[in-house]
Amino acid sequence: MIRFTIFGVPVEIQPMFWLTGAFIGGAINARTKEQILGVLVFMIVEAISILVHELGHALVGRRLGGGSQHHPLGPRRAGLQSRRPLHPLG
């Protein structure tokens, strides 16, 4: 598991995130060095794009006065949680 902070936002990347990225990127059929490099490039670009997307959520939430929630990158077990909107609708 990789943990670090960007702009005061804690980031956690779970191992299954990388395995899923490798699978989607075509690692199963990668045989040559070029194909393996292509999978690695895909995984890096995927990680950066998802990280930027999720940072957008965190920073907008902070700007609107909401607290940060822990949402690691990667598959995780779904739990039952009470979810209330930060700003009630209506």
mmCIF file as gemmi writes it, N, C-alpha and C atoms, coordinates in Angstrom:
data_model
loop_
_atom_site.group_PDB
_atom_site.id
_atom_site.type_symbol
_atom_site.label_atom_id
_atom_site.label_alt_id
_atom_site.label_comp_id
_atom_site.label_asym_id
_atom_site.label_entity_id
_atom_site.label_seq_id
_atom_site.pdbx_PDB_ins_code
_atom_site.Cartn_x
_atom_site.Cartn_y
_atom_site.Cartn_z
_atom_site.occupancy
_atom_site.B_iso_or_equiv
_atom_site.pdbx_formal_charge
_atom_site.auth_seq_id
_atom_site.auth_asym_id
_atom_site.pdbx_PDB_model_num
ATOM 1 N N . MET Axp A 1 ? 0.844 -1.158 0 1 0 ? 1 A 1
ATOM 2 C CA . MET Axp A 1 ? 0 0 0 1 0 ? 1 A 1
ATOM 3 C C . MET Axp A 1 ? 0.903 1.24 0 1 0 ? 1 A 1
ATOM 4 N N . ILE Axp A 2 ? 0.548 2.189 -0.844 1 0 ? 2 A 1
ATOM 5 C CA . ILE Axp A 2 ? 1.31 3.428 -0.955 1 0 ? 2 A 1
ATOM 6 C C . ILE Axp A 2 ? 0.479 4.541 -0.33 1 0 ? 2 A 1
ATOM 7 N N . ARG Axp A 3 ? 1.096 5.314 0.57 1 0 ? 3 A 1
ATOM 8 C CA . ARG Axp A 3 ? 0.4 6.434 1.214 1 0 ? 3 A 1
ATOM 9 C C . ARG Axp A 3 ? 1.255 7.686 1.123 1 0 ? 3 A 1
ATOM 10 N N . PHE Axp A 4 ? 0.612 8.798 0.776 1 0 ? 4 A 1
ATOM 11 C CA . PHE Axp A 4 ? 1.276 10.092 0.729 1 0 ? 4 A 1
ATOM 12 C C . PHE Axp A 4 ? 0.204 11.174 0.76 1 0 ? 4 A 1
ATOM 13 N N . THR Axp A 5 ? 0.641 12.432 0.778 1 0 ? 5 A 1
ATOM 14 C CA . THR Axp A 5 ? -0.28 13.564 0.846 1 0 ? 5 A 1
ATOM 15 C C . THR Axp A 5 ? 0.013 14.531 -0.285 1 0 ? 5 A 1
ATOM 16 N N . ILE Axp A 6 ? -1.052 15.029 -0.942 1 0 ? 6 A 1
ATOM 17 C CA . ILE Axp A 6 ? -0.927 16.054 -1.985 1 0 ? 6 A 1
ATOM 18 C C . ILE Axp A 6 ? -1.882 17.19 -1.621 1 0 ? 6 A 1
ATOM 19 N N . PHE Axp A 7 ? -1.369 18.413 -1.551 1 0 ? 7 A 1
ATOM 20 C CA . PHE Axp A 7 ? -2.182 19.59 -1.212 1 0 ? 7 A 1
ATOM 21 C C . PHE Axp A 7 ? -2.971 19.375 0.078 1 0 ? 7 A 1
ATOM 22 N N . GLY Axp A 8 ? -2.379 18.66 1.019 1 0 ? 8 A 1
ATOM 23 C CA . GLY Axp A 8 ? -3.051 18.402 2.284 1 0 ? 8 A 1
ATOM 24 C C . GLY Axp A 8 ? -4.102 17.312 2.227 1 0 ? 8 A 1
ATOM 25 N N . VAL Axp A 9 ? -4.203 16.625 1.1 1 0 ? 9 A 1
ATOM 26 C CA . VAL Axp A 9 ? -5.183 15.55 0.927 1 0 ? 9 A 1
ATOM 27 C C . VAL Axp A 9 ? -4.451 14.214 1.048 1 0 ? 9 A 1
ATOM 28 N N . PRO Axp A 10 ? -4.826 13.375 2.018 1 0 ? 10 A 1
ATOM 29 C CA . PRO Axp A 10 ? -4.178 12.071 2.133 1 0 ? 10 A 1
ATOM 30 C C . PRO Axp A 10 ? -4.572 11.165 0.969 1 0 ? 10 A 1
ATOM 31 N N . VAL Axp A 11 ? -3.586 10.461 0.435 1 0 ? 11 A 1
ATOM 32 C CA . VAL Axp A 11 ? -3.802 9.562 -0.705 1 0 ? 11 A 1
ATOM 33 C C . VAL Axp A 11 ? -3.336 8.167 -0.305 1 0 ? 11 A 1
ATOM 34 N N . GLU Axp A 12 ? -4.128 7.17 -0.645 1 0 ? 12 A 1
ATOM 35 C CA . GLU Axp A 12 ? -3.766 5.777 -0.402 1 0 ? 12 A 1
ATOM 36 C C . GLU Axp A 12 ? -4.044 4.991 -1.675 1 0 ? 12 A 1
ATOM 37 N N . ILE Axp A 13 ? -3.034 4.286 -2.166 1 0 ? 13 A 1
ATOM 38 C CA . ILE Axp A 13 ? -3.198 3.451 -3.358 1 0 ? 13 A 1
ATOM 39 C C . ILE Axp A 13 ? -2.981 2.001 -2.939 1 0 ? 13 A 1
ATOM 40 N N . GLN Axp A 14 ? -4.014 1.207 -3.099 1 0 ? 14 A 1
ATOM 41 C CA . GLN Axp A 14 ? -3.979 -0.188 -2.685 1 0 ? 14 A 1
ATOM 42 C C . GLN Axp A 14 ? -3.383 -1.07 -3.786 1 0 ? 14 A 1
ATOM 43 N N . PRO Axp A 15 ? -2.805 -2.217 -3.41 1 0 ? 15 A 1
ATOM 44 C CA . PRO Axp A 15 ? -2.205 -3.115 -4.402 1 0 ? 15 A 1
ATOM 45 C C . PRO Axp A 15 ? -3.184 -3.564 -5.494 1 0 ? 15 A 1
ATOM 46 N N . MET Axp A 16 ? -4.449 -3.762 -5.139 1 0 ? 16 A 1
ATOM 47 C CA . MET Axp A 16 ? -5.418 -4.207 -6.146 1 0 ? 16 A 1
ATOM 48 C C . MET Axp A 16 ? -5.642 -3.153 -7.221 1 0 ? 16 A 1
ATOM 49 N N . PHE Axp A 17 ? -5.393 -1.878 -6.908 1 0 ? 17 A 1
ATOM 50 C CA . PHE Axp A 17 ? -5.488 -0.827 -7.918 1 0 ? 17 A 1
ATOM 51 C C . PHE Axp A 17 ? -4.491 -1.115 -9.04 1 0 ? 17 A 1
ATOM 52 N N . TRP Axp A 18 ? -3.248 -1.459 -8.671 1 0 ? 18 A 1
ATOM 53 C CA . TRP Axp A 18 ? -2.213 -1.735 -9.675 1 0 ? 18 A 1
ATOM 54 C C . TRP Axp A 18 ? -2.525 -3.015 -10.447 1 0 ? 18 A 1
ATOM 55 N N . LEU Axp A 19 ? -3.007 -4.044 -9.74 1 0 ? 19 A 1
ATOM 56 C CA . LEU Axp A 19 ? -3.335 -5.302 -10.426 1 0 ? 19 A 1
ATOM 57 C C . LEU Axp A 19 ? -4.488 -5.11 -11.406 1 0 ? 19 A 1
ATOM 58 N N . THR Axp A 20 ? -5.485 -4.358 -10.997 1 0 ? 20 A 1
ATOM 59 C CA . THR Axp A 20 ? -6.611 -4.076 -11.887 1 0 ? 20 A 1
ATOM 60 C C . THR Axp A 20 ? -6.151 -3.274 -13.095 1 0 ? 20 A 1
ATOM 61 N N . GLY Axp A 21 ? -5.297 -2.279 -12.866 1 0 ? 21 A 1
ATOM 62 C CA . GLY Axp A 21 ? -4.752 -1.478 -13.968 1 0 ? 21 A 1
ATOM 63 C C . GLY Axp A 21 ? -3.945 -2.314 -14.94 1 0 ? 21 A 1
ATOM 64 N N . ALA Axp A 22 ? -3.154 -3.242 -14.406 1 0 ? 22 A 1
ATOM 65 C CA . ALA Axp A 22 ? -2.368 -4.12 -15.272 1 0 ? 22 A 1
ATOM 66 C C . ALA Axp A 22 ? -3.286 -5.009 -16.107 1 0 ? 22 A 1
ATOM 67 N N . PHE Axp A 23 ? -4.329 -5.524 -15.49 1 0 ? 23 A 1
ATOM 68 C CA . PHE Axp A 23 ? -5.278 -6.38 -16.202 1 0 ? 23 A 1
ATOM 69 C C . PHE Axp A 23 ? -5.971 -5.607 -17.318 1 0 ? 23 A 1
ATOM 70 N N . ILE Axp A 24 ? -6.479 -4.414 -16.99 1 0 ? 24 A 1
ATOM 71 C CA . ILE Axp A 24 ? -7.163 -3.598 -17.998 1 0 ? 24 A 1
ATOM 72 C C . ILE Axp A 24 ? -6.193 -3.164 -19.086 1 0 ? 24 A 1
ATOM 73 N N . GLY Axp A 25 ? -4.944 -2.907 -18.702 1 0 ? 25 A 1
ATOM 74 C CA . GLY Axp A 25 ? -3.929 -2.465 -19.656 1 0 ? 25 A 1
ATOM 75 C C . GLY Axp A 25 ? -3.421 -3.556 -20.581 1 0 ? 25 A 1
ATOM 76 N N . GLY Axp A 26 ? -3.82 -4.794 -20.354 1 0 ? 26 A 1
ATOM 77 C CA . GLY Axp A 26 ? -3.448 -5.873 -21.256 1 0 ? 26 A 1
ATOM 78 C C . GLY Axp A 26 ? -2.264 -6.712 -20.821 1 0 ? 26 A 1
ATOM 79 N N . ALA Axp A 27 ? -1.974 -6.751 -19.534 1 0 ? 27 A 1
ATOM 80 C CA . ALA Axp A 27 ? -0.809 -7.492 -19.049 1 0 ? 27 A 1
ATOM 81 C C . ALA Axp A 27 ? -0.902 -8.989 -19.331 1 0 ? 27 A 1
ATOM 82 N N . ILE Axp A 28 ? -2.109 -9.511 -19.424 1 0 ? 28 A 1
ATOM 83 C CA . ILE Axp A 28 ? -2.27 -10.949 -19.653 1 0 ? 28 A 1
ATOM 84 C C . ILE Axp A 28 ? -1.67 -11.362 -20.992 1 0 ? 28 A 1
ATOM 85 N N . ASN Axp A 29 ? -1.814 -10.507 -22.001 1 0 ? 29 A 1
ATOM 86 C CA . ASN Axp A 29 ? -1.315 -10.839 -23.337 1 0 ? 29 A 1
ATOM 87 C C . ASN Axp A 29 ? 0.032 -10.213 -23.663 1 0 ? 29 A 1
ATOM 88 N N . ALA Axp A 30 ? 0.634 -9.484 -22.737 1 0 ? 30 A 1
ATOM 89 C CA . ALA Axp A 30 ? 1.91 -8.816 -23.007 1 0 ? 30 A 1
ATOM 90 C C . ALA Axp A 30 ? 3.035 -9.848 -23.028 1 0 ? 30 A 1
ATOM 91 N N . ARG Axp A 31 ? 3.723 -9.922 -24.156 1 0 ? 31 A 1
ATOM 92 C CA . ARG Axp A 31 ? 4.807 -10.9 -24.32 1 0 ? 31 A 1
ATOM 93 C C . ARG Axp A 31 ? 6.164 -10.238 -24.572 1 0 ? 31 A 1
ATOM 94 N N . THR Axp A 32 ? 6.162 -9.142 -25.288 1 0 ? 32 A 1
ATOM 95 C CA . THR Axp A 32 ? 7.427 -8.497 -25.642 1 0 ? 32 A 1
ATOM 96 C C . THR Axp A 32 ? 7.714 -7.344 -24.678 1 0 ? 32 A 1
ATOM 97 N N . LYS Axp A 33 ? 8.957 -6.853 -24.723 1 0 ? 33 A 1
ATOM 98 C CA . LYS Axp A 33 ? 9.332 -5.715 -23.882 1 0 ? 33 A 1
ATOM 99 C C . LYS Axp A 33 ? 8.478 -4.498 -24.202 1 0 ? 33 A 1
ATOM 100 N N . GLU Axp A 34 ? 8.187 -4.298 -25.479 1 0 ? 34 A 1
ATOM 101 C CA . GLU Axp A 34 ? 7.372 -3.153 -25.884 1 0 ? 34 A 1
ATOM 102 C C . GLU Axp A 34 ? 5.954 -3.254 -25.327 1 0 ? 34 A 1
ATOM 103 N N . GLN Axp A 35 ? 5.39 -4.451 -25.347 1 0 ? 35 A 1
ATOM 104 C CA . GLN Axp A 35 ? 4.041 -4.643 -24.816 1 0 ? 35 A 1
ATOM 105 C C . GLN Axp A 35 ? 4.012 -4.434 -23.3 1 0 ? 35 A 1
ATOM 106 N N . ILE Axp A 36 ? 5.019 -4.942 -22.617 1 0 ? 36 A 1
ATOM 107 C CA . ILE Axp A 36 ? 5.103 -4.758 -21.166 1 0 ? 36 A 1
ATOM 108 C C . ILE Axp A 36 ? 5.275 -3.279 -20.833 1 0 ? 36 A 1
ATOM 109 N N . LEU Axp A 37 ? 6.109 -2.584 -21.602 1 0 ? 37 A 1
ATOM 110 C CA . LEU Axp A 37 ? 6.287 -1.148 -21.407 1 0 ? 37 A 1
ATOM 111 C C . LEU Axp A 37 ? 4.965 -0.411 -21.641 1 0 ? 37 A 1
ATOM 112 N N . GLY Axp A 38 ? 4.219 -0.84 -22.652 1 0 ? 38 A 1
ATOM 113 C CA . GLY Axp A 38 ? 2.911 -0.239 -22.919 1 0 ? 38 A 1
ATOM 114 C C . GLY Axp A 38 ? 1.96 -0.404 -21.743 1 0 ? 38 A 1
ATOM 115 N N . VAL Axp A 39 ? 1.977 -1.58 -21.119 1 0 ? 39 A 1
ATOM 116 C CA . VAL Axp A 39 ? 1.131 -1.819 -19.945 1 0 ? 39 A 1
ATOM 117 C C . VAL Axp A 39 ? 1.557 -0.905 -18.794 1 0 ? 39 A 1
ATOM 118 N N . LEU Axp A 40 ? 2.861 -0.776 -18.576 1 0 ? 40 A 1
ATOM 119 C CA . LEU Axp A 40 ? 3.361 0.094 -17.504 1 0 ? 40 A 1
ATOM 120 C C . LEU Axp A 40 ? 2.985 1.555 -17.741 1 0 ? 40 A 1
ATOM 121 N N . VAL Axp A 41 ? 3.121 2.005 -18.988 1 0 ? 41 A 1
ATOM 122 C CA . VAL Axp A 41 ? 2.739 3.382 -19.321 1 0 ? 41 A 1
ATOM 123 C C . VAL Axp A 41 ? 1.244 3.571 -19.077 1 0 ? 41 A 1
ATOM 124 N N . PHE Axp A 42 ? 0.436 2.596 -19.489 1 0 ? 42 A 1
ATOM 125 C CA . PHE Axp A 42 ? -1.007 2.667 -19.257 1 0 ? 42 A 1
ATOM 126 C C . PHE Axp A 42 ? -1.304 2.801 -17.766 1 0 ? 42 A 1
ATOM 127 N N . MET Axp A 43 ? -0.64 1.987 -16.946 1 0 ? 43 A 1
ATOM 128 C CA . MET Axp A 43 ? -0.884 2.005 -15.507 1 0 ? 43 A 1
ATOM 129 C C . MET Axp A 43 ? -0.524 3.359 -14.889 1 0 ? 43 A 1
ATOM 130 N N . ILE Axp A 44 ? 0.576 3.95 -15.338 1 0 ? 44 A 1
ATOM 131 C CA . ILE Axp A 44 ? 0.996 5.25 -14.809 1 0 ? 44 A 1
ATOM 132 C C . ILE Axp A 44 ? 0.019 6.344 -15.222 1 0 ? 44 A 1
ATOM 133 N N . VAL Axp A 45 ? -0.362 6.345 -16.504 1 0 ? 45 A 1
ATOM 134 C CA . VAL Axp A 45 ? -1.311 7.356 -16.992 1 0 ? 45 A 1
ATOM 135 C C . VAL Axp A 45 ? -2.661 7.191 -16.295 1 0 ? 45 A 1
ATOM 136 N N . GLU Axp A 46 ? -3.092 5.951 -16.125 1 0 ? 46 A 1
ATOM 137 C CA . GLU Axp A 46 ? -4.354 5.682 -15.43 1 0 ? 46 A 1
ATOM 138 C C . GLU Axp A 46 ? -4.301 6.21 -13.997 1 0 ? 46 A 1
ATOM 139 N N . ALA Axp A 47 ? -3.219 5.93 -13.292 1 0 ? 47 A 1
ATOM 140 C CA . ALA Axp A 47 ? -3.086 6.369 -11.901 1 0 ? 47 A 1
ATOM 141 C C . ALA Axp A 47 ? -3.105 7.892 -11.801 1 0 ? 47 A 1
ATOM 142 N N . ILE Axp A 48 ? -2.383 8.558 -12.691 1 0 ? 48 A 1
ATOM 143 C CA . ILE Axp A 48 ? -2.34 10.022 -12.662 1 0 ? 48 A 1
ATOM 144 C C . ILE Axp A 48 ? -3.713 10.61 -12.957 1 0 ? 48 A 1
ATOM 145 N N . SER Axp A 49 ? -4.399 10.066 -13.968 1 0 ? 49 A 1
ATOM 146 C CA . SER Axp A 49 ? -5.704 10.632 -14.332 1 0 ? 49 A 1
ATOM 147 C C . SER Axp A 49 ? -6.736 10.426 -13.225 1 0 ? 49 A 1
ATOM 148 N N . ILE Axp A 50 ? -6.75 9.264 -12.607 1 0 ? 50 A 1
ATOM 149 C CA . ILE Axp A 50 ? -7.701 9.016 -11.518 1 0 ? 50 A 1
ATOM 150 C C . ILE Axp A 50 ? -7.342 9.86 -10.301 1 0 ? 50 A 1
ATOM 151 N N . LEU Axp A 51 ? -6.048 9.999 -10.029 1 0 ? 51 A 1
ATOM 152 C CA . LEU Axp A 51 ? -5.612 10.821 -8.903 1 0 ? 51 A 1
ATOM 153 C C . LEU Axp A 51 ? -6.036 12.278 -9.083 1 0 ? 51 A 1
ATOM 154 N N . VAL Axp A 52 ? -5.833 12.821 -10.272 1 0 ? 52 A 1
ATOM 155 C CA . VAL Axp A 52 ? -6.236 14.208 -10.549 1 0 ? 52 A 1
ATOM 156 C C . VAL Axp A 52 ? -7.751 14.35 -10.402 1 0 ? 52 A 1
ATOM 157 N N . HIS Axp A 53 ? -8.495 13.384 -10.917 1 0 ? 53 A 1
ATOM 158 C CA . HIS Axp A 53 ? -9.962 13.407 -10.816 1 0 ? 53 A 1
ATOM 159 C C . HIS Axp A 53 ? -10.408 13.419 -9.351 1 0 ? 53 A 1
ATOM 160 N N . GLU Axp A 54 ? -9.855 12.51 -8.56 1 0 ? 54 A 1
ATOM 161 C CA . GLU Axp A 54 ? -10.248 12.406 -7.154 1 0 ? 54 A 1
ATOM 162 C C . GLU Axp A 54 ? -9.787 13.615 -6.349 1 0 ? 54 A 1
ATOM 163 N N . LEU Axp A 55 ? -8.625 14.172 -6.689 1 0 ? 55 A 1
ATOM 164 C CA . LEU Axp A 55 ? -8.173 15.395 -6.024 1 0 ? 55 A 1
ATOM 165 C C . LEU Axp A 55 ? -9.147 16.538 -6.291 1 0 ? 55 A 1
ATOM 166 N N . GLY Axp A 56 ? -9.713 16.558 -7.492 1 0 ? 56 A 1
ATOM 167 C CA . GLY Axp A 56 ? -10.724 17.565 -7.808 1 0 ? 56 A 1
ATOM 168 C C . GLY Axp A 56 ? -11.901 17.482 -6.858 1 0 ? 56 A 1
ATOM 169 N N . HIS Axp A 57 ? -12.38 16.265 -6.591 1 0 ? 57 A 1
ATOM 170 C CA . HIS Axp A 57 ? -13.474 16.08 -5.638 1 0 ? 57 A 1
ATOM 171 C C . HIS Axp A 57 ? -13.074 16.586 -4.254 1 0 ? 57 A 1
ATOM 172 N N . ALA Axp A 58 ? -11.889 16.2 -3.807 1 0 ? 58 A 1
ATOM 173 C CA . ALA Axp A 58 ? -11.441 16.566 -2.46 1 0 ? 58 A 1
ATOM 174 C C . ALA Axp A 58 ? -11.287 18.077 -2.311 1 0 ? 58 A 1
ATOM 175 N N . LEU Axp A 59 ? -10.692 18.722 -3.31 1 0 ? 59 A 1
ATOM 176 C CA . LEU Axp A 59 ? -10.455 20.161 -3.213 1 0 ? 59 A 1
ATOM 177 C C . LEU Axp A 59 ? -11.75 20.965 -3.307 1 0 ? 59 A 1
ATOM 178 N N . VAL Axp A 60 ? -12.673 20.533 -4.165 1 0 ? 60 A 1
ATOM 179 C CA . VAL Axp A 60 ? -13.971 21.212 -4.243 1 0 ? 60 A 1
ATOM 180 C C . VAL Axp A 60 ? -14.736 21.007 -2.935 1 0 ? 60 A 1
ATOM 181 N N . GLY Axp A 61 ? -14.691 19.794 -2.406 1 0 ? 61 A 1
ATOM 182 C CA . GLY Axp A 61 ? -15.35 19.537 -1.122 1 0 ? 61 A 1
ATOM 183 C C . GLY Axp A 61 ? -14.788 20.411 -0.022 1 0 ? 61 A 1
ATOM 184 N N . ARG Axp A 62 ? -13.475 20.563 -0.003 1 0 ? 62 A 1
ATOM 185 C CA . ARG Axp A 62 ? -12.841 21.426 0.992 1 0 ? 62 A 1
ATOM 186 C C . ARG Axp A 62 ? -13.283 22.879 0.795 1 0 ? 62 A 1
ATOM 187 N N . ARG Axp A 63 ? -13.327 23.312 -0.449 1 0 ? 63 A 1
ATOM 188 C CA . ARG Axp A 63 ? -13.713 24.691 -0.766 1 0 ? 63 A 1
ATOM 189 C C . ARG Axp A 63 ? -15.15 24.988 -0.32 1 0 ? 63 A 1
ATOM 190 N N . LEU Axp A 64 ? -16.014 23.978 -0.416 1 0 ? 64 A 1
ATOM 191 C CA . LEU Axp A 64 ? -17.42 24.148 -0.033 1 0 ? 64 A 1
ATOM 192 C C . LEU Axp A 64 ? -17.666 23.892 1.449 1 0 ? 64 A 1
ATOM 193 N N . GLY Axp A 65 ? -16.599 23.67 2.2 1 0 ? 65 A 1
ATOM 194 C CA . GLY Axp A 65 ? -16.725 23.521 3.642 1 0 ? 65 A 1
ATOM 195 C C . GLY Axp A 65 ? -16.919 22.106 4.13 1 0 ? 65 A 1
ATOM 196 N N . GLY Axp A 66 ? -16.806 21.146 3.267 1 0 ? 66 A 1
ATOM 197 C CA . GLY Axp A 66 ? -16.96 19.761 3.681 1 0 ? 66 A 1
ATOM 198 C C . GLY Axp A 66 ? -15.656 19.193 4.206 1 0 ? 66 A 1
ATOM 199 N N . GLY Axp A 67 ? -15.755 18.18 5.01 1 0 ? 67 A 1
ATOM 200 C CA . GLY Axp A 67 ? -14.565 17.5 5.502 1 0 ? 67 A 1
ATOM 201 C C . GLY Axp A 67 ? -14.095 16.483 4.483 1 0 ? 67 A 1
ATOM 202 N N . SER Axp A 68 ? -12.891 16.021 4.651 1 0 ? 68 A 1
ATOM 203 C CA . SER Axp A 68 ? -12.39 15.003 3.726 1 0 ? 68 A 1
ATOM 204 C C . SER Axp A 68 ? -12.78 13.627 4.242 1 0 ? 68 A 1
ATOM 205 N N . GLN Axp A 69 ? -13.073 12.749 3.317 1 0 ? 69 A 1
ATOM 206 C CA . GLN Axp A 69 ? -13.386 11.367 3.642 1 0 ? 69 A 1
ATOM 207 C C . GLN Axp A 69 ? -12.292 10.493 3.072 1 0 ? 69 A 1
ATOM 208 N N . HIS Axp A 70 ? -12.112 9.33 3.665 1 0 ? 70 A 1
ATOM 209 C CA . HIS Axp A 70 ? -11.081 8.403 3.223 1 0 ? 70 A 1
ATOM 210 C C . HIS Axp A 70 ? -11.636 7.532 2.104 1 0 ? 70 A 1
ATOM 211 N N . HIS Axp A 71 ? -11.098 7.699 0.899 1 0 ? 71 A 1
ATOM 212 C CA . HIS Axp A 71 ? -11.504 6.896 -0.251 1 0 ? 71 A 1
ATOM 213 C C . HIS Axp A 71 ? -10.238 6.387 -0.934 1 0 ? 71 A 1
ATOM 214 N N . PRO Axp A 72 ? -9.753 5.217 -0.543 1 0 ? 72 A 1
ATOM 215 C CA . PRO Axp A 72 ? -8.526 4.712 -1.164 1 0 ? 72 A 1
ATOM 216 C C . PRO Axp A 72 ? -8.741 4.353 -2.63 1 0 ? 72 A 1
ATOM 217 N N . LEU Axp A 73 ? -7.675 4.469 -3.426 1 0 ? 73 A 1
ATOM 218 C CA . LEU Axp A 73 ? -7.737 4.06 -4.828 1 0 ? 73 A 1
ATOM 219 C C . LEU Axp A 73 ? -7.561 2.552 -4.885 1 0 ? 73 A 1
ATOM 220 N N . GLY Axp A 74 ? -8.558 1.862 -5.372 1 0 ? 74 A 1
ATOM 221 C CA . GLY Axp A 74 ? -8.509 0.416 -5.481 1 0 ? 74 A 1
ATOM 222 C C . GLY Axp A 74 ? -9.799 -0.192 -4.963 1 0 ? 74 A 1
ATOM 223 N N . PRO Axp A 75 ? -10.075 -1.432 -5.339 1 0 ? 75 A 1
ATOM 224 C CA . PRO Axp A 75 ? -11.3 -2.097 -4.889 1 0 ? 75 A 1
ATOM 225 C C . PRO Axp A 75 ? -11.305 -2.255 -3.373 1 0 ? 75 A 1
ATOM 226 N N . ARG Axp A 76 ? -12.454 -2.137 -2.785 1 0 ? 76 A 1
ATOM 227 C CA . ARG Axp A 76 ? -12.582 -2.313 -1.348 1 0 ? 76 A 1
ATOM 228 C C . ARG Axp A 76 ? -13.973 -2.86 -1.051 1 0 ? 76 A 1
ATOM 229 N N . ARG Axp A 77 ? -14.114 -3.404 0.133 1 0 ? 77 A 1
ATOM 230 C CA . ARG Axp A 77 ? -15.419 -3.935 0.526 1 0 ? 77 A 1
ATOM 231 C C . ARG Axp A 77 ? -16.401 -2.798 0.747 1 0 ? 77 A 1
ATOM 232 N N . ALA Axp A 78 ? -17.602 -2.994 0.262 1 0 ? 78 A 1
ATOM 233 C CA . ALA Axp A 78 ? -18.649 -1.988 0.471 1 0 ? 78 A 1
ATOM 234 C C . ALA Axp A 78 ? -19.237 -2.2 1.857 1 0 ? 78 A 1
ATOM 235 N N . GLY Axp A 79 ? -19.435 -1.136 2.566 1 0 ? 79 A 1
ATOM 236 C CA . GLY Axp A 79 ? -20.031 -1.219 3.891 1 0 ? 79 A 1
ATOM 237 C C . GLY Axp A 79 ? -21.291 -0.38 3.945 1 0 ? 79 A 1
ATOM 238 N N . LEU Axp A 80 ? -22.087 -0.621 4.937 1 0 ? 80 A 1
ATOM 239 C CA . LEU Axp A 80 ? -23.292 0.171 5.116 1 0 ? 80 A 1
ATOM 240 C C . LEU Axp A 80 ? -22.919 1.412 5.906 1 0 ? 80 A 1
ATOM 241 N N . GLN Axp A 81 ? -23.137 2.555 5.317 1 0 ? 81 A 1
ATOM 242 C CA . GLN Axp A 81 ? -22.831 3.806 5.983 1 0 ? 81 A 1
ATOM 243 C C . GLN Axp A 81 ? -24.016 4.744 5.842 1 0 ? 81 A 1
ATOM 244 N N . SER Axp A 82 ? -24.207 5.562 6.84 1 0 ? 82 A 1
ATOM 245 C CA . SER Axp A 82 ? -25.218 6.606 6.754 1 0 ? 82 A 1
ATOM 246 C C . SER Axp A 82 ? -24.615 7.759 5.976 1 0 ? 82 A 1
ATOM 247 N N . ARG Axp A 83 ? -25.248 8.133 4.889 1 0 ? 83 A 1
ATOM 248 C CA . ARG Axp A 83 ? -24.73 9.232 4.073 1 0 ? 83 A 1
ATOM 249 C C . ARG Axp A 83 ? -25.729 10.37 4.107 1 0 ? 83 A 1
ATOM 250 N N . ARG Axp A 84 ? -25.291 11.478 4.653 1 0 ? 84 A 1
ATOM 251 C CA . ARG Axp A 84 ? -26.12 12.675 4.669 1 0 ? 84 A 1
ATOM 252 C C . ARG Axp A 84 ? -25.444 13.715 3.8 1 0 ? 84 A 1
ATOM 253 N N . PRO Axp A 85 ? -26.199 14.433 2.993 1 0 ? 85 A 1
ATOM 254 C CA . PRO Axp A 85 ? -25.582 15.475 2.171 1 0 ? 85 A 1
ATOM 255 C C . PRO Axp A 85 ? -25.032 16.593 3.05 1 0 ? 85 A 1
ATOM 256 N N . LEU Axp A 86 ? -23.94 17.209 2.596 1 0 ? 86 A 1
ATOM 257 C CA . LEU Axp A 86 ? -23.364 18.328 3.336 1 0 ? 86 A 1
ATOM 258 C C . LEU Axp A 86 ? -24.329 19.496 3.388 1 0 ? 86 A 1
ATOM 259 N N . HIS Axp A 87 ? -25.042 19.707 2.295 1 0 ? 87 A 1
ATOM 260 C CA . HIS Axp A 87 ? -26.01 20.791 2.195 1 0 ? 87 A 1
ATOM 261 C C . HIS Axp A 87 ? -27.357 20.16 1.852 1 0 ? 87 A 1
ATOM 262 N N . PRO Axp A 88 ? -28.308 20.178 2.788 1 0 ? 88 A 1
ATOM 263 C CA . PRO Axp A 88 ? -29.608 19.547 2.52 1 0 ? 88 A 1
ATOM 264 C C . PRO Axp A 88 ? -30.257 20.104 1.262 1 0 ? 88 A 1
ATOM 265 N N . LEU Axp A 89 ? -30.859 19.21 0.507 1 0 ? 89 A 1
ATOM 266 C CA . LEU Axp A 89 ? -31.551 19.612 -0.715 1 0 ? 89 A 1
ATOM 267 C C . LEU Axp A 89 ? -32.962 20.061 -0.368 1 0 ? 89 A 1
ATOM 268 N N . GLY Axp A 90 ? -33.405 21.147 -0.976 1 0 ? 90 A 1
ATOM 269 C CA . GLY Axp A 90 ? -34.785 21.597 -0.825 1 0 ? 90 A 1
ATOM 270 C C . GLY Axp A 90 ? -35.094 22.434 0.339 1 0 ? 90 A 1
